[in-house]
Amino acid sequence: MNAKHLHVVCLDVPFPADYGGAIDMFYRIQALHSLGLNLTIHAFEYGRGEQAELEKYGRVMYYKRTKSIFHLFSKRPFIVQSRMSKHLLENLSRDRDPILLEGLHTCGILEDTAIQQRMTFARMHNIEHDYYRGLTMGSTFLKRFFFRLEARKLERYESVLSKAKHVFVIKESDVVHVKQYQENTHFLPASFPPIEGRYGAVHRYALIHGNLSVSENEQAVYWILNTLHKVMDPTFPIVVAGKNPSKRLVVFCEKMNVKIISNPSEKHLYTLIQEAHIHLLHTTVPSGIKLKLLSCIHSAGHVLVNSKLVQGSGLTQFCTIADEAKEYRLHFLGLKNHEMTKEEFDQRHAYITTHFNTAANCQILLQLMENTHE
């Protein structure tokens, strides 16, 4: 066994790092490489294409995700069954080196008895059955049926984590839940790029941002704008910015007299985040940790969220929490006339740089690998 070689099995192609899961995987790969590990990156490709950028960090191997309708009849969850790959198993079996499995999605490989003898790490991005149950809200009848079916399968399938040697969870509050399957469960915060947050003058606007092609994020925009519609003020506009908004969402924003910026450049989005007076976030889906939340907190703007978005994240102290629509409106009106102090910003900055230092956090994986090798 090569103590300095690690297989990383990614549920998706992790570059470009333009959504939460990809960000978490990509910057962990980058950190592990910087810490001296020799990586083989295995990625399921289903639309993002092969990415030369990944070759900077190790050998890259791609696998097709098979989205057959017949997978719906499998006992395995669809997100697992569609990533079962004999080719992947053959490639992993060429050595005895450790394996990092990104997401419950890729943990089907743990069913193999030979793999069970290896040093395996499973990284959980969510408590997946909770996430899928949350997706039922606002979905069509057929999607609700699929999400409910998938949630039941995912809850049953979680026991496969007992086959991994160690499990990493993204939130401290997930540790107790996962320990029922694997005692060796560890908190590993989200991997995140260095952010050059700064304290400076903010502009009078509120920002909603995210990957707008994701149903959960689109629903958040509808909820926020409908909630704040009666208190919108042209002297303090709301701006919506993000990737691939639907025509329906664009039309909705236009009717609300809200500016929507489709596919802003990385630099433009950074400026929008840094200069916003208020960041508006909302979710009906309890999930890992919203990485866009970290971007917002690393600015001089206020962050207005509901409790589901920050639960178990450790970031509640830096946000204004409002669950009911009336409460959300009142806090919005109050925050419009209050600017953050330098002391408040410094507290945020210190927390983020300490707790979300990706290279430092990834040391736990190296230590576990070295202890096993000894």
FIFINU-430395 format. One record per residue: residue in three letters; y, z, x negated of N, C-alpha, C in turn. Coordinates in steps of 0.1 Angstrom, whole numbers, padded with zeros to 4 digits, always signed. Each point is the difference from the previous one (the first is absolute). Layout:
BEGIN
ALAYZXYZXYZX;...
//
This chain:
BEGIN
MET-0012+0000-0008+0012+0000+0008+0012+0000-0009;ASN+0010-0009+0004+0013-0001-0007+0010+0010+0006;ALA+0003+0010-0007+0009+0010+0006+0014-0005+0002;LYS+0004-0011-0006+0013-0006+0001+0001-0012+0010;HIS-0011-0003+0006-0001-0011+0009-0001+0004+0015;LEU+0008-0005+0009-0001+0003+0014+0001-0012+0008;HIS-0010-0001+0010+0001-0010+0010+0009+0005+0012;VAL+0009-0008+0004+0009+0003+0011-0003-0010+0011;VAL-0005+0005+0012-0004-0009+0011+0012+0001+0010;CYS+0007-0011+0002+0012+0000+0009-0003-0006+0013;LEU+0004+0007+0011-0002-0005+0013+0007-0013+0003;ASP+0010-0004-0008+0008-0012+0002+0005-0003-0014;VAL+0006-0012-0001+0006-0004-0013+0013+0009-0001;PRO+0001+0009-0010+0011+0010-0001+0013-0005-0005;PHE+0001-0013-0002+0013-0006-0004+0003-0012+0008;PRO+0012-0003+0005+0012+0008-0002-0001+0014+0007;ALA+0007+0010-0006+0000+0013+0005+0011+0001+0011;ASP-0003-0006+0012+0010-0002+0010-0004+0007+0013;TYR-0010+0009+0000-0003+0009+0011-0006+0012-0005;GLY-0001+0011+0008-0004+0013-0004-0013+0000-0008;GLY-0011-0006+0005-0013+0001-0007+0000-0008-0013;ALA+0007-0011+0000+0001-0008-0013+0008+0008-0010;ILE+0011+0006+0004+0008+0008-0009-0008+0011-0006;ASP-0007+0007+0008-0008+0011-0005-0011-0005-0010;MET-0007-0011+0003-0010-0005-0009+0006-0006-0013;PHE+0010-0008+0002+0006-0007-0012+0005+0010-0010;TYR+0009+0009+0004+0006+0009-0010-0010+0010-0006;ARG-0011+0003+0007-0011+0008-0006-0007-0008-0011;ILE-0003-0013+0003-0005-0009-0010+0009+0000-0012;GLN+0012-0002+0002+0010-0001-0011+0000+0013-0008;ALA+0000+0011+0007+0000+0013-0007-0013+0002-0008;LEU-0012-0003+0006-0012+0002-0007-0001-0008-0012;HIS+0005-0012+0001+0000-0009-0012+0009+0006-0011;SER+0012+0005+0004+0009+0006-0010-0006+0012-0006;LEU-0009+0007+0006-0007+0012-0005-0012-0004-0009;GLY-0002-0013-0002-0010-0004-0010-0013-0004+0005;LEU-0002-0001+0014-0012-0004+0005-0002-0015+0000;ASN-0012-0005-0003-0004-0014+0001-0005-0002+0014;LEU+0008-0008+0008-0003-0002+0014-0007-0013+0004;THR-0009+0000+0009-0005-0012+0007+0004+0002+0014;ILE+0009-0009+0005+0005+0001+0014-0008-0010+0009;HIS-0006+0006+0010-0007-0008+0010+0008+0000+0013;ALA+0004-0012+0005+0009+0000+0011-0005-0009+0011;PHE+0000+0005+0013-0003-0009+0011+0012-0008+0004;GLU-0002-0013+0000+0011-0010+0002-0001-0006+0014;TYR+0010+0002+0008-0001-0007+0014+0014-0004+0004;GLY+0007-0007-0009+0012-0006+0004+0012+0002-0010;ARG-0002+0010-0009+0011+0003-0010-0001-0008-0012;GLY-0012-0007-0003-0002-0008-0011-0003+0007-0013;GLU-0004-0007-0010-0003+0006-0013+0014+0001-0007;GLN+0001+0012-0007+0013+0003-0006-0001+0002-0015;ALA+0007-0008-0007-0001+0000-0015+0006+0013-0005;GLU+0009+0007+0007+0006+0012-0004-0010+0011-0003;LEU-0011+0000+0008-0011+0010-0002-0007-0001-0013;GLU+0000-0012-0006-0007-0002-0012+0006+0007-0012;LYS+0012+0005+0002+0007+0008-0011-0007+0014-0001;TYR-0008+0004+0010-0005+0013+0000-0016+0001-0001;GLY-0006-0012-0001-0014+0000-0002-0007-0013+0005;ARG-0012-0001-0001-0008-0011+0006+0001+0001+0015;VAL+0002-0011+0007+0001+0000+0014-0011-0009+0006;MET-0007+0005+0011-0010-0007+0007+0003+0000+0015;TYR-0001-0011+0006+0003-0001+0014-0012-0002+0009;TYR+0001+0005+0012-0011-0002+0010+0006-0003+0014;LYS-0007-0008+0007+0005-0004+0013-0004+0011+0010;ARG+0009+0003+0009-0003+0009+0011-0004-0008+0012;THR-0012+0003+0005-0006-0008+0011+0004+0006+0013;LYS+0008-0006+0008+0005+0005+0013-0008-0006+0011;SER-0013+0001+0000-0008-0005+0011+0000+0008+0012;ILE+0001-0006+0012+0000+0008+0013-0013+0008+0001;PHE-0011-0004-0007-0012+0007+0001+0000+0014-0007;HIS+0011+0002-0009+0001+0013-0006+0004+0011+0010;LEU+0005-0005+0012+0003+0010+0011-0013+0007+0005;PHE-0011-0006-0002-0013+0006+0005-0007+0008-0011;SER+0006+0001-0011-0006+0009-0011+0003+0014+0003;LYS-0009+0009-0005+0003+0015+0001+0011+0004-0010;ARG+0002-0008-0010+0011+0003-0009+0013-0004+0006;PRO+0011+0006-0004+0013-0004+0005+0003-0014-0005;PHE+0008-0008+0008+0003-0014-0004+0007+0000-0013;ILE+0009+0009-0003+0007+0000-0013-0010+0002-0012;VAL-0011+0006+0002-0010+0002-0010-0010-0012+0000;GLN-0005-0004+0011-0010-0010+0001+0005-0014-0005;SER+0013-0002+0002+0006-0013-0004+0002+0000-0015;ARG-0002+0011-0007+0001+0001-0015-0013+0003-0007;MET-0011-0001+0007-0013+0002-0006-0003-0013-0008;SER-0002+0001-0013-0001-0012-0008-0012+0002-0011;LYS-0010-0008+0001-0011+0000-0010+0006-0004-0014;HIS+0010-0009+0000+0006-0004-0012+0006+0012-0007;LEU+0007+0008+0007+0007+0012-0005-0010+0009-0006;LEU-0011+0003+0008-0010+0009-0005-0007-0005-0013;GLU-0002-0013+0000-0006-0006-0013+0009+0002-0012;ASN+0013-0002+0002+0010+0002-0011+0001+0015-0004;LEU+0000+0009+0010+0001+0014-0004-0013+0005-0007;SER-0011-0007+0003-0012+0005-0006-0003-0005-0014;ARG+0009-0007-0005-0001-0006-0014+0002+0011-0011;ASP+0006+0012+0004+0001+0011-0009-0001+0013+0008;ARG+0002+0011-0007-0001+0013+0007+0013+0008+0000;ASP+0011-0008-0001+0013+0006-0001+0006+0005+0013;PRO+0009+0009+0000+0006+0006+0012+0006-0010+0009;ILE+0001+0003+0013+0005-0008+0010+0010+0007+0009;LEU+0012-0006+0002+0010+0005+0009+0000-0009+0013;LEU-0003+0006+0011+0000-0008+0013+0012+0003+0008;GLU+0008-0010+0002+0013+0001+0007-0002-0001+0015;GLY+0001+0011+0007-0001+0000+0014-0014+0001+0005;LEU-0002+0006+0012-0013+0001+0006-0005-0014+0002;HIS+0009-0010+0001-0004-0014+0002-0010-0005-0010;THR+0001+0005-0013-0009-0005-0011-0012+0010-0002;CYS-0002+0010+0008-0010+0010-0003-0014-0004+0004;GLY-0001-0012+0006-0014-0004+0004-0009-0001-0012;ILE+0006-0002-0012-0008-0001-0013-0007+0013-0003;LEU+0005+0011+0006-0006+0013-0002-0014+0001+0006;GLU-0003-0009+0009-0013+0001+0007-0011-0004-0010;ASP+0003-0007-0011-0009-0004-0010-0005+0012-0008;THR-0013+0002-0001-0005+0012-0007+0003+0000-0015;ALA+0000-0012-0006+0004-0001-0015+0015+0004-0002;ILE+0008-0005+0009+0014+0003-0001+0002+0015+0002;GLN-0008+0007+0008+0001+0014+0002-0002+0008-0012;GLN-0007-0006-0010-0002+0007-0013+0011-0001-0009;ARG+0010-0008+0003+0012-0003-0009+0011+0011+0002;MET+0009+0000-0009+0013+0008+0003+0008-0009+0009;THR+0002+0005+0012+0007-0008+0010+0012+0009+0006;PHE+0011-0006+0001+0012+0006+0006+0004-0008+0012;ALA+0002+0007+0012+0005-0007+0012+0014+0005+0002;ARG+0009-0010+0002+0014+0003+0002+0003-0002+0015;MET+0003+0010+0008+0003-0002+0014+0015-0002+0002;HIS+0003-0011+0007+0014-0003+0003+0005+0006+0013;ASN-0010+0003+0009+0003+0006+0013-0012+0008+0004;ILE+0001+0008+0010-0011+0004+0008-0002-0011+0010;GLU-0008-0010-0003+0000-0013+0007-0002+0001+0015;HIS-0009+0009+0005-0002+0000+0014+0013+0005+0008;ASP+0007+0009-0006+0013+0004+0006+0010-0012+0000;TYR+0000-0007-0011+0009-0012-0001-0003-0010+0011;TYR-0013-0003+0002-0004-0011+0009+0003+0005+0015;ARG-0002+0013+0002+0003+0005+0014+0015-0001+0003;GLY+0008+0002-0011+0014-0001+0002+0004-0015+0003;LEU-0007-0009-0005+0003-0014+0002-0002-0005+0014;THR-0007+0008+0008-0003-0004+0014+0013+0000+0008;MET+0010+0008-0004+0012+0001+0008+0008-0012-0001;GLY+0004-0006+0011+0008-0012+0000-0008-0013-0002;SER-0013+0001-0001-0009-0012-0003-0004-0006+0013;THR-0005-0013-0001-0006-0007+0011-0013+0006+0004;PHE-0006-0003+0011-0013+0005+0005-0011-0002-0011;LEU+0000-0013-0005-0011-0003-0009+0002+0007-0013;LYS+0012+0001-0005+0002+0007-0013-0003+0015+0002;ARG+0004+0006+0012-0003+0014+0002-0015+0002+0000;PHE-0008-0009+0006-0014+0001+0000-0006+0000-0015;PHE+0005-0009-0008-0004-0001-0014+0004+0012-0008;PHE+0012+0005+0002+0005+0011-0008-0008+0013+0004;ARG-0003+0002+0013-0008+0011+0004-0014+0000-0005;LEU-0006-0012+0000-0014-0002-0005+0000+0003-0015;GLU+0010-0006-0007+0001+0002-0014+0002+0014-0004;ALA+0008+0007+0007+0003+0014-0002-0013+0009+0001;ARG-0008-0003+0010-0013+0007+0002-0009-0002-0012;LYS-0001-0013-0004-0009-0004-0011+0005+0007-0013;LEU+0013+0000-0002+0006+0005-0013-0002+0015+0000;GLU+0001+0007+0011-0003+0015+0000-0014+0003-0004;ARG-0009-0008+0005-0014+0002-0003-0003-0004-0015;TYR+0007-0010-0004-0003-0006-0014+0005+0009-0011;GLU+0010+0008+0003+0006+0008-0010-0010+0008-0009;SER-0011+0003+0006-0010+0008-0008-0005-0007-0012;VAL+0003-0013-0001-0004-0007-0013+0007+0005-0012;LEU+0011+0008+0002+0008+0005-0011-0009+0011-0007;SER-0010+0005+0006-0009+0010-0007-0007-0007-0011;LYS-0001-0013+0000-0007-0008-0010+0009-0002-0013;ALA+0013+0002+0002+0009-0001-0012-0001+0013-0008;LYS+0003-0001-0013+0000+0012-0008+0014+0008+0002;HIS+0011-0008+0002+0013+0007+0003+0007-0009+0010;VAL+0008+0007+0008+0009-0007+0010+0014+0004-0003;PHE+0009-0009+0000+0015+0002-0001+0006-0003+0014;VAL+0008+0010+0005+0007-0002+0012+0015-0001-0003;ILE+0007-0007+0009+0014-0003-0002+0010+0011+0005;LYS-0005+0009+0008+0008+0011+0005-0008+0013-0002;GLU+0008+0011-0003-0007+0013-0002-0007+0004+0013;SER+0006-0003+0011-0006+0004+0013-0013-0007+0003;ASP-0003-0010-0007-0013-0007+0002-0012+0006-0008;VAL+0004+0009-0009-0011+0006-0009-0010+0007+0008;VAL+0004+0009+0009-0010+0008+0008-0009-0009+0008;HIS+0006-0010+0006-0009-0009+0008-0010-0007-0008;VAL+0003-0006-0011-0009-0007-0008-0010+0008-0007;LYS+0003+0013-0003-0009+0009-0007-0013+0003+0008;GLN+0000-0003+0013-0012+0002+0008-0011-0010-0004;TYR+0004-0011-0007-0009-0010-0005-0002+0002-0015;GLN+0010+0002-0008+0000+0001-0014+0008+0011-0005;GLU-0006+0010-0006+0007+0012-0005+0010-0004-0011;ASN-0004-0010-0008+0009-0004-0011+0011-0010+0005;THR+0008+0006+0009+0011-0008+0006+0014+0005-0007;HIS+0008-0010-0004+0012+0003-0007+0012-0007+0006;PHE+0011+0007-0001+0013-0006+0005+0006-0009-0011;LEU+0001-0013+0003+0006-0009-0009+0012-0007+0007;PRO+0012+0003-0003+0012-0005+0007+0000-0016-0001;ALA+0007-0006+0010+0002-0014-0001+0005-0005-0013;SER-0005-0011-0005+0005-0006-0012+0013-0008+0004;PHE+0010+0000-0008+0013-0005+0004+0007-0005-0012;PRO+0008-0011+0001+0008-0005-0012+0011+0010-0002;PRO+0005+0000-0013+0012+0008-0003+0012-0005+0008;ILE+0007+0009+0007+0011-0004+0008+0013+0005-0007;GLU+0009-0009-0001+0013+0003-0006+0010+0005+0011;GLY-0004+0011+0006+0009+0005+0011+0013+0005-0006;ARG+0010-0001+0007+0013+0005-0005+0008+0007+0011;TYR+0008+0009-0004+0010+0006+0009+0013-0007-0001;GLY+0004-0005+0012+0012-0008+0000+0005-0001+0014;ALA+0011-0008+0002+0006-0002+0013-0010-0008+0009;VAL-0002+0005+0012-0008-0007+0009+0009-0008+0010;HIS-0005-0010+0006+0008-0008+0010-0004+0004+0014;ARG+0009-0002+0009-0002+0004+0014-0009-0009+0007;TYR-0013+0001-0002-0011-0007+0008-0013+0008-0001;ALA-0008-0002+0010-0013+0005+0000-0010-0011-0003;LEU-0011+0003-0007-0010-0010-0004-0014+0003+0005;ILE-0006-0010+0006-0015+0000+0003-0006-0010-0009;HIS-0010+0004-0008-0006-0011-0009-0015+0002+0000;GLY-0007-0010-0004-0014+0000-0002-0006-0014+0002;ASN-0013-0001-0001-0007-0012+0002-0001-0003+0015;LEU+0009-0008+0005+0001-0002+0014-0011-0008+0007;SER-0008-0006-0009-0012-0007+0006-0011+0009+0004;VAL+0001+0013-0004-0010+0010+0004+0004+0006+0014;SER-0009+0000+0009+0002+0004+0014+0007+0014+0001;GLU-0006+0009-0008+0006+0013+0000+0015+0001-0003;ASN+0004-0008-0010+0014+0000-0004+0009-0007+0011;GLU-0006-0011+0006+0008-0007+0010+0002+0010+0012;GLN-0011+0007+0004+0002+0009+0011+0010+0011-0003;ALA+0001+0004-0013+0010+0010-0004+0014-0005+0002;VAL+0002-0013-0003+0014-0005+0002+0003+0000+0015;TYR-0009-0004+0009+0003+0000+0014+0003+0014+0005;TRP-0008+0010-0005+0002+0014+0005+0014+0005-0005;ILE+0003-0003-0013+0013+0005-0005+0012-0006+0007;LEU+0000-0013+0001+0011-0007+0006+0001+0003+0015;ASN-0011+0001+0007+0001+0004+0014+0005+0014+0002;THR-0004+0009-0009+0005+0014+0000+0015+0001-0003;LEU+0005-0008-0009+0014+0001-0004+0009-0009+0006;HIS-0005-0009+0009+0008-0011+0006+0013+0005+0006;LYS-0001+0011+0007+0012+0005+0008+0011+0006-0009;VAL-0004+0004-0013+0010+0006-0009+0003-0009-0012;MET-0004-0012+0001+0003-0009-0011+0016-0003+0000;ASP+0005-0001-0013+0014-0001-0002+0002-0011-0010;PRO+0008-0010+0004+0003-0011-0010+0006+0004-0013;THR+0006+0012+0000+0006+0005-0013-0011+0007-0009;PHE-0012+0001+0006-0011+0006-0007-0012-0007+0004;PRO-0002-0013-0005-0011-0009+0005-0014+0005-0005;ILE-0010-0005+0007-0014+0002-0005-0004-0013-0005;VAL-0007+0000-0012-0005-0012-0007-0015+0001+0000;VAL-0007-0011+0003-0015+0000-0001-0003-0010-0011;ALA-0008+0004-0009-0004-0009-0012-0014+0001-0003;GLY-0007-0011-0003-0014+0000-0004-0007-0013+0000;LYS-0012+0000-0002-0009-0011-0002-0005-0006+0013;ASN+0002-0013+0001-0006-0008+0011+0001+0006+0014;PRO+0012+0002+0005+0001+0005+0014-0004-0011+0010;SER-0005+0004+0011-0005-0010+0010+0013-0006+0007;LYS-0002-0011+0006+0011-0006+0008+0004+0009+0011;ARG-0010+0007+0006+0003+0010+0011+0010+0011-0005;LEU-0003+0005-0012+0008+0010-0006+0014-0005-0003;VAL+0001-0012-0006+0013-0005-0003+0009-0002+0013;VAL-0006-0005+0010+0007-0002+0013+0004+0014+0006;PHE-0009+0010-0001+0003+0013+0005+0013+0006-0008;CYS+0000-0001-0013+0011+0005-0008+0013-0007+0004;GLU-0001-0013+0002+0012-0008+0003+0006+0005+0014;LYS-0009+0003+0009+0004+0005+0013+0007+0013-0001;MET-0005+0008-0009+0005+0013-0003+0013+0000-0009;ASN+0004-0012-0004+0011-0002-0009-0002+0008-0014;VAL-0013-0001-0004-0004+0007-0012-0003-0011-0011;LYS+0005+0001-0012-0002-0009-0010-0014+0002-0006;ILE-0008-0011-0001-0013+0000-0005-0001-0009-0012;ILE-0004+0005-0012-0001-0007-0012-0015-0003-0003;SER-0004-0012+0001-0014-0004-0002-0002-0003-0015;ASN-0011+0006-0005-0005-0002-0014+0011+0002-0010;PRO+0007+0011+0000+0010+0002-0011-0006+0000-0014;SER+0007-0004-0010-0005+0001-0013-0002+0015-0004;GLU-0008+0002-0010-0002+0014-0005+0014+0007-0004;LYS+0008-0008-0006+0014+0006-0004+0008+0003+0012;HIS+0000-0009+0010+0008+0001+0012-0005+0013+0008;LEU-0013+0001+0001-0006+0011+0008+0004+0013-0008;TYR-0001+0000-0013+0003+0012-0008+0015+0005+0003;THR+0009-0010+0000+0014+0003+0003+0002+0005+0014;LEU-0007-0006+0010+0001+0005+0014-0005+0014+0001;ILE-0011+0004-0007-0005+0013+0001+0009+0010-0007;GLN+0006-0004-0012+0008+0010-0007+0014+0002+0007;GLU+0004-0010+0008+0014+0002+0005+0000+0004+0015;ALA-0012+0002+0006-0001+0004+0014+0004+0014+0002;HIS+0008+0003+0010+0005+0013+0003-0012+0008+0007;ILE-0008-0007+0008-0011+0006+0007-0012-0009-0001;HIS-0012+0005-0002-0012-0008+0000-0007+0004+0013;LEU-0004-0009+0008-0007+0002+0013-0014-0003-0001;LEU-0009+0009+0002-0015-0002+0000-0006+0006+0012;HIS-0011-0006+0004-0008+0006+0011-0014-0006+0000;THR-0010+0008+0004-0013-0005+0001-0008+0007+0011;THR-0009-0007+0006-0010+0006+0009-0013+0002-0006;VAL-0001-0005-0013-0013+0000-0007+0000+0010-0012;PRO-0007+0011+0002-0001+0009-0012-0008-0006-0011;SER+0005-0002-0012-0007-0007-0010+0004+0006-0013;GLY-0006-0005-0011+0001+0006-0014+0014+0005-0003;ILE+0008-0009-0006+0014+0004-0002+0008-0013+0000;LYS+0011-0001+0006+0008-0012+0001+0007-0002-0013;LEU-0003-0009-0008+0006-0002-0013+0015-0004+0002;LYS+0003-0006+0011+0014-0003+0002+0008+0013+0002;LEU-0006+0010+0004+0007+0013+0001+0004+0005-0013;LEU-0008-0002-0011+0004+0004-0013+0012-0007-0005;SER+0001-0013+0004+0012-0008-0004+0012+0005+0006;CYS-0001+0004+0013+0011+0005+0008+0005+0013-0006;ILE-0009+0009-0003+0003+0013-0006+0007-0001-0013;HIS-0004-0011-0008+0006-0002-0013+0013-0007+0001;SER+0008+0003+0010+0013-0006+0002+0010+0012+0005;ALA+0012-0003+0002+0010+0010+0004+0002+0000+0015;GLY-0009-0007+0007+0001-0001+0015-0009+0011+0007;HIS+0004+0004+0012-0008+0009+0008-0012-0008+0005;VAL-0011+0008+0002-0013-0006+0005-0004+0006+0013;LEU+0001-0007+0011-0003+0004+0013-0014-0005+0004;VAL-0009+0009+0003-0014-0004+0002-0006+0009+0011;ASN-0012-0004+0005-0008+0009+0009-0010+0007-0008;SER-0006+0011+0005-0009+0008-0008-0012-0007-0004;LYS-0006-0009+0008-0012-0007-0004+0002-0008-0013;LEU+0012-0004-0003+0002-0008-0012+0000+0008-0013;VAL+0003+0013+0001+0001+0008-0012-0011+0011-0001;GLN-0008+0001+0011-0010+0012+0000-0009-0001-0012;GLY-0001+0012-0007-0009+0001-0012+0005-0007-0012;SER+0012-0005+0000+0005-0008-0012+0008+0008-0010;GLY+0004+0012+0004+0008+0008-0009+0015-0004+0000;LEU+0003-0010+0008+0014-0005+0000+0008+0004+0012;THR-0005+0008+0008+0007+0004+0012+0013+0007-0003;GLN+0001+0007-0011+0012+0008-0004+0012-0010-0002;PHE-0003-0013-0003+0011-0009-0003+0004-0009+0012;CYS-0006+0003+0011+0002-0009+0012+0006+0008+0012;THR+0006-0007+0009+0003+0006+0013-0010-0005+0010;ILE-0006+0010+0007-0012-0003+0008+0004+0000+0015;ALA-0004-0011+0007+0003+0000+0015-0012-0008+0006;ASP-0007+0006+0010-0011-0006+0006+0003-0006+0014;GLU+0010+0006+0007+0004-0005+0013+0012-0009-0001;ALA+0001-0010+0009+0010-0010-0001+0014+0007+0000;LYS+0002+0009+0009+0013+0007+0002+0004+0007-0013;GLU-0010+0007-0006+0002+0007-0013+0004-0010-0011;TYR-0007-0012+0000+0002-0010-0010+0014-0005+0001;ARG+0005-0002+0012+0014-0005+0002+0010+0010-0005;LEU-0002+0013+0003+0009+0010-0003+0001+0002-0016;HIS-0011-0001-0006+0000+0001-0015+0007-0012-0006;PHE-0003-0012+0005+0007-0012-0004+0015+0001+0000;LEU+0005+0005+0011+0014+0002+0002+0006+0010-0010;GLY-0008+0011-0002+0005+0010-0009+0000-0005-0015;LEU-0010-0007-0004-0001-0005-0014+0010-0010-0003;LYS+0005-0007+0010+0010-0011-0003+0013+0006-0006;ASN+0003+0013+0003+0012+0006-0005-0002+0010-0011;HIS-0012-0001-0007-0003+0010-0010-0005-0008-0012;GLU+0006+0002-0012-0005-0006-0012-0007+0010-0009;MET-0010-0005-0006-0009+0008-0009+0008+0005-0012;THR-0003+0012-0004+0006+0005-0012-0008-0004-0013;LYS+0007+0001-0011-0007-0003-0013-0012+0010-0002;GLU+0002+0013+0004-0010+0010-0002-0013-0004+0008;GLU+0003-0004+0013-0012-0004+0008-0007-0012-0006;PHE+0008-0010-0005-0007-0012-0006-0008+0005-0012;ASP+0006+0008-0009-0007+0005-0012-0014+0007+0003;GLN+0000+0008+0011-0012+0006+0005-0011-0010+0003;ARG+0004-0010+0008-0009-0011+0003-0005-0007-0013;HIS+0009-0004-0008-0003-0007-0012-0010+0008-0009;ALA+0002+0013-0001-0009+0008-0008-0014+0001+0006;TYR-0001+0001+0013-0013+0000+0006-0007-0013-0001;ILE+0006-0011+0002-0007-0013+0000-0004-0003-0015;THR+0008+0003-0010-0004-0004-0013-0011+0010-0005;THR-0001+0012+0005-0010+0009-0004-0013-0003+0007;HIS+0000-0002+0013-0012-0001+0008-0005-0014+0001;PHE+0008-0010-0002-0005-0014+0001+0002-0007-0014;ASN-0004+0007-0010-0001-0006-0014-0014-0006-0001;THR-0001-0013+0002-0013-0006+0001-0009+0002-0012;ALA+0005-0002-0012-0008+0001-0012-0005+0014-0001;ALA+0009+0010+0002-0004+0014-0001-0011+0004+0010;ASN+0002-0005+0013-0010+0003+0010-0013-0007-0003;CYS+0000-0011-0006-0013-0007-0003-0008+0006-0011;GLN+0006+0009-0007-0007+0007-0011-0013+0007+0006;ILE+0000+0004+0012-0011+0007+0006-0013-0008+0000;LEU+0002-0013+0002-0011-0010+0000-0006-0001-0015;LEU+0009-0001-0009-0004+0000-0014-0008+0012-0004;GLN+0006+0012+0004-0007+0012-0004-0014+0001+0006;LEU-0001-0004+0012-0014+0000+0007-0009-0009-0007;MET+0005-0012-0004-0009-0009-0008-0004+0006-0013;GLU+0009+0006-0007-0003+0005-0013-0009+0012+0001;ASN+0002+0009+0010-0009+0011+0001-0015-0004+0003;THR-0001-0011+0008-0013-0005+0003-0007-0006-0012;HIS+0008-0007-0008-0005-0006-0012-0005+0011-0010;GLU+0007+0011-0001-0004+0010-0009-0013+0007+0004;
//
